[in-house]
Amino acid sequence: MTSLPGMNRRHWLVGAVTLPWINMAMATPRFVVDVWKDPSCGCCKDWISHMQKAGFDMRVHEAGRAAAQARLGIAAKFGSCHTASVQGYALEGHVPASDVQRLLKARPKAVGLAVPGMPIGSPGMDGPEYK
């Protein structure tokens, strides 16, 4: 191991020990998404996987979707097969993770985002079984 001018081996080791801590503090925060769905819904499971791949931590509730919709203020006309919430925002249906990330960055005054129904091609509805 070579050292920079004015630094000895001890300084390098201290730097190596503290750098991971600094990187963790600067990391992008992970958000927990609560999702309410029917236990047998395959497209909901696919949407959850889509969100996890985008870096969200998912907390799944296999019951209580209608109560969650009402509590979050989601009108029936925006309904879909699952309801979620993240950081005080409602998510209804197959909302793309990229749109959720933009929502959390912009923090507008809004109820949340919705993809009414179950549109083919949306995240979770994009597998070969839906085409």
Backbone bond lengths (Angstrom), bond angles and torsions (degrees), N, CA, C in turn:
res aa  C-N    CA-C-N  psi(-1)  N-CA   C-N-CA  omega(-1)  CA-C   N-CA-C  phi
1 M - - - 1.452 - - 1.523 108.04 -
2 T 1.295 116.77 129.89 1.451 120.34 176.50 1.511 108.21 -96.70
3 S 1.309 115.50 158.20 1.458 118.12 179.68 1.516 109.67 -121.76
4 L 1.286 114.94 154.96 1.456 120.66 176.80 1.521 108.77 -76.92
5 P 1.311 117.82 156.64 1.462 120.09 177.86 1.525 110.10 -55.31
6 G 1.339 114.74 134.16 1.463 119.93 177.52 1.525 114.23 82.70
7 M 1.318 118.82 -0.79 1.468 121.03 179.92 1.518 108.71 -120.82
8 N 1.296 116.84 137.71 1.453 119.49 175.22 1.522 109.49 -106.14
9 R 1.316 116.80 179.17 1.465 122.43 -176.66 1.530 112.21 -57.76
10 R 1.292 118.17 -36.93 1.465 122.48 -179.24 1.531 111.36 -59.96
11 H 1.305 117.81 -41.03 1.464 121.30 179.29 1.530 111.29 -63.45
12 W 1.308 116.33 -40.90 1.455 119.95 179.24 1.518 110.84 -61.36
13 L 1.304 118.59 -43.84 1.465 121.71 -178.78 1.517 111.43 -65.35
14 V 1.318 116.48 -41.47 1.462 119.31 177.72 1.519 109.77 -62.07
15 G 1.334 117.13 -43.70 1.459 120.68 178.03 1.509 112.16 -60.72
16 A 1.325 116.82 -40.73 1.463 120.94 -179.41 1.518 111.33 -66.15
17 V 1.325 116.63 -33.06 1.460 120.50 -179.59 1.526 110.62 -74.23
18 T 1.321 118.07 -37.29 1.455 120.04 -175.34 1.525 113.32 -85.21
19 L 1.319 119.60 -22.86 1.467 120.72 -177.59 1.527 113.64 -60.57
20 P 1.336 120.94 -44.25 1.470 118.27 178.19 1.526 112.69 -58.70
21 W 1.314 117.53 -37.02 1.463 120.46 178.50 1.521 110.33 -64.14
22 I 1.314 117.08 -42.14 1.464 120.90 178.89 1.524 109.82 -64.12
23 N 1.325 118.31 -43.05 1.461 121.29 -180.00 1.515 111.56 -62.63
24 M 1.336 118.55 -38.52 1.463 120.70 179.10 1.519 110.63 -64.66
25 A 1.311 117.62 -38.48 1.454 121.01 -179.27 1.523 111.57 -67.99
26 M 1.341 117.15 -27.19 1.456 121.30 -177.23 1.531 112.21 -94.57
27 A 1.319 117.84 -2.44 1.463 121.78 -176.96 1.521 111.39 -66.08
28 T 1.319 115.76 154.46 1.457 121.91 175.86 1.534 108.48 -64.71
29 P 1.325 117.61 133.37 1.470 118.54 -179.25 1.526 111.30 -67.04
30 R 1.310 115.99 145.49 1.466 121.77 175.87 1.520 106.91 -97.82
31 F 1.306 115.66 130.21 1.449 120.82 -179.38 1.519 110.20 -101.39
32 V 1.318 116.18 141.66 1.458 122.05 176.15 1.527 108.17 -91.70
33 V 1.318 115.48 127.92 1.459 122.29 177.38 1.526 107.12 -109.82
34 D 1.321 116.49 122.17 1.462 121.59 172.15 1.511 107.25 -88.25
35 V 1.320 117.56 130.43 1.466 121.07 179.40 1.524 109.42 -130.18
36 W 1.335 115.02 133.50 1.460 122.86 177.66 1.515 107.74 -109.92
37 K 1.338 116.03 126.29 1.462 120.74 -175.52 1.512 110.46 -151.61
38 D 1.317 115.67 168.77 1.461 122.17 173.20 1.524 107.88 -77.91
39 P 1.336 118.52 138.17 1.467 120.46 -177.04 1.524 115.10 -59.18
40 S 1.322 118.29 -25.33 1.464 119.93 -175.36 1.530 113.96 -99.57
41 C 1.302 118.42 4.84 1.462 120.87 -175.39 1.528 111.53 -79.57
42 G 1.329 116.38 114.22 1.463 122.02 -179.43 1.512 113.62 -72.87
43 C 1.326 117.83 -38.53 1.462 119.13 -178.18 1.525 111.02 -69.55
44 C 1.324 117.41 -29.65 1.470 120.70 175.53 1.523 109.63 -65.47
45 K 1.331 116.44 -42.17 1.468 120.59 178.07 1.532 109.93 -62.23
46 D 1.322 116.96 -38.13 1.466 120.76 178.69 1.525 111.23 -67.15
47 W 1.334 117.61 -38.13 1.469 121.10 177.47 1.531 109.71 -66.07
48 I 1.316 116.70 -41.31 1.466 120.67 177.96 1.526 109.81 -59.60
49 S 1.316 117.11 -43.37 1.466 121.74 177.64 1.530 110.67 -61.73
50 H 1.320 117.15 -42.60 1.474 122.79 177.12 1.532 110.14 -57.83
51 M 1.302 117.17 -44.37 1.464 121.48 -179.32 1.530 111.17 -68.22
52 Q 1.317 117.20 -39.63 1.468 120.66 178.01 1.520 111.08 -63.72
53 K 1.322 116.78 -41.82 1.470 120.60 178.65 1.525 111.35 -62.14
54 A 1.329 116.66 -26.74 1.465 121.58 179.19 1.531 111.85 -86.15
55 G 1.336 117.39 -0.33 1.459 120.29 175.39 1.508 116.77 102.54
56 F 1.319 117.45 6.81 1.465 120.07 177.93 1.522 110.24 -88.08
57 D 1.321 116.01 144.47 1.459 121.84 171.90 1.515 107.10 -92.30
58 M 1.321 117.22 127.57 1.460 121.63 -174.27 1.528 110.75 -107.60
59 R 1.327 115.24 135.02 1.459 122.30 174.19 1.534 105.43 -118.85
60 V 1.329 116.43 111.78 1.465 122.51 -171.21 1.522 111.00 -98.59
61 H 1.334 114.58 133.61 1.465 123.05 175.79 1.526 106.91 -118.34
62 E 1.309 116.94 120.92 1.471 122.11 -175.15 1.527 113.36 -84.15
63 A 1.307 117.36 5.96 1.473 121.81 178.60 1.527 108.48 -153.16
64 G 1.330 116.29 164.46 1.453 121.22 174.38 1.514 115.91 91.49
65 R 1.337 117.12 16.93 1.462 119.64 -177.63 1.526 112.42 -61.95
66 A 1.323 117.99 -46.01 1.474 120.37 -178.17 1.527 111.10 -61.73
67 A 1.315 116.84 -40.84 1.468 120.50 178.38 1.537 110.57 -65.81
68 A 1.316 116.10 -39.04 1.467 119.65 178.41 1.527 110.45 -65.11
69 Q 1.330 117.21 -42.49 1.475 120.95 177.57 1.525 110.50 -57.05
70 A 1.319 116.23 -47.23 1.464 120.44 -179.18 1.531 110.97 -64.77
71 R 1.305 116.79 -45.22 1.462 121.79 -178.34 1.528 111.44 -62.95
72 L 1.331 117.03 -36.66 1.460 121.73 -178.26 1.532 113.31 -84.37
73 G 1.330 117.54 -8.05 1.463 121.25 177.45 1.512 114.46 79.80
74 I 1.321 116.98 32.57 1.463 121.29 -179.75 1.524 109.07 -90.73
75 A 1.314 116.90 118.34 1.462 121.97 179.37 1.532 110.11 -67.36
76 A 1.321 116.52 146.57 1.469 122.25 -178.25 1.526 112.37 -55.82
77 K 1.327 118.29 -33.48 1.464 120.83 -177.95 1.535 112.34 -65.07
78 F 1.336 117.69 -16.41 1.456 121.73 178.46 1.525 112.31 -98.31
79 G 1.333 117.66 5.64 1.455 122.90 -173.80 1.518 115.38 -60.67
80 S 1.320 114.10 151.88 1.459 122.91 177.15 1.524 107.55 -148.25
81 C 1.310 117.35 -158.96 1.464 120.71 -175.37 1.519 113.84 -90.54
82 H 1.315 118.72 -13.89 1.462 120.44 175.60 1.520 109.82 -146.38
83 T 1.328 114.37 156.13 1.455 122.81 -178.97 1.517 107.53 -126.97
84 A 1.321 116.79 140.98 1.460 119.83 -179.46 1.524 110.25 -140.54
85 S 1.310 114.78 166.31 1.457 119.88 173.73 1.516 109.34 -144.76
86 V 1.337 114.90 143.76 1.456 121.92 178.35 1.526 108.48 -146.47
87 Q 1.313 116.57 126.02 1.463 122.31 176.08 1.531 112.64 51.45
88 G 1.328 117.38 38.05 1.457 121.61 178.07 1.519 115.18 85.71
89 Y 1.320 118.46 -2.23 1.460 122.67 178.04 1.521 109.86 -101.69
90 A 1.328 115.88 144.91 1.461 122.44 175.30 1.521 109.29 -89.07
91 L 1.319 115.23 143.99 1.464 122.02 173.41 1.514 106.28 -128.55
92 E 1.307 116.89 123.44 1.463 120.68 -179.37 1.512 108.89 -119.70
93 G 1.319 116.14 120.23 1.453 121.17 175.78 1.511 113.83 83.79
94 H 1.315 114.61 -157.33 1.463 123.39 -169.92 1.527 112.69 -86.58
95 V 1.318 116.08 59.25 1.464 122.55 -179.85 1.533 108.59 -72.72
96 P 1.338 118.29 128.99 1.465 120.35 177.87 1.532 112.08 -63.50
97 A 1.317 116.24 141.79 1.465 121.86 179.70 1.525 111.30 -57.40
98 S 1.321 117.53 -36.51 1.470 120.19 -179.61 1.527 111.12 -62.75
99 D 1.330 117.61 -35.18 1.463 120.71 177.29 1.533 110.85 -70.79
100 V 1.326 116.97 -36.65 1.470 120.71 177.33 1.531 109.15 -65.38
101 Q 1.319 117.29 -41.55 1.467 120.78 177.96 1.525 110.94 -61.88
102 R 1.328 117.16 -42.46 1.479 120.49 177.53 1.520 110.83 -63.71
103 L 1.331 117.10 -40.52 1.464 121.56 178.16 1.531 110.27 -59.65
104 L 1.320 116.59 -46.67 1.463 120.63 -177.53 1.524 112.39 -69.93
105 K 1.298 116.88 -25.54 1.472 120.32 176.69 1.526 110.61 -77.51
106 A 1.322 117.19 -43.48 1.472 121.82 -176.14 1.531 112.61 -79.05
107 R 1.330 117.21 -32.35 1.468 123.17 -179.91 1.535 113.17 51.90
108 P 1.340 118.13 52.52 1.470 119.08 179.13 1.527 110.99 -72.13
109 K 1.313 115.40 163.80 1.456 120.31 173.50 1.528 105.77 -80.56
110 A 1.336 116.72 101.46 1.463 122.18 -174.57 1.515 109.20 -158.40
111 V 1.323 116.16 159.69 1.465 121.36 174.03 1.521 108.81 -71.60
112 G 1.327 117.36 -43.27 1.453 121.19 -179.67 1.506 111.63 159.07
113 L 1.337 115.60 -149.53 1.459 122.40 -178.90 1.524 109.74 -125.73
114 A 1.337 116.36 147.64 1.460 120.69 179.35 1.519 110.64 -140.62
115 V 1.327 114.33 143.76 1.460 122.67 168.56 1.522 103.99 -123.06
116 P 1.345 116.77 90.94 1.465 120.29 -176.58 1.520 112.82 -60.29
117 G 1.313 115.43 148.26 1.458 120.79 179.96 1.517 110.62 71.80
118 M 1.297 115.47 -152.09 1.460 121.32 -179.40 1.524 108.69 -138.04
119 P 1.344 118.04 71.06 1.458 120.65 -173.73 1.533 113.29 -67.73
120 I 1.315 115.21 130.66 1.461 121.92 176.36 1.527 108.64 -59.44
121 G 1.330 116.52 134.11 1.457 121.90 179.30 1.514 113.77 98.74
122 S 1.343 117.87 -16.92 1.466 119.84 177.19 1.530 108.84 -76.01
123 P 1.344 118.48 158.89 1.463 120.01 -179.44 1.529 111.78 -54.59
124 G 1.320 115.59 126.22 1.460 121.17 -175.81 1.514 112.52 96.69
125 M 1.311 116.62 -22.26 1.469 123.04 177.42 1.527 109.47 -116.02
126 D 1.324 115.99 25.30 1.451 120.61 -174.50 1.538 113.90 -112.55
127 G 1.318 117.25 6.84 1.457 120.38 179.22 1.514 111.86 -79.96
128 P 1.325 117.21 166.84 1.476 121.44 -178.17 1.526 113.07 -61.85
129 E 1.311 117.27 -26.59 1.472 119.63 179.68 1.524 113.42 -69.63
130 Y 1.327 117.89 -13.51 1.468 121.27 -178.99 1.517 113.52 -103.19
131 K 1.319 117.44 -2.46 1.475 120.32 -174.86 1.512 111.38 -90.26
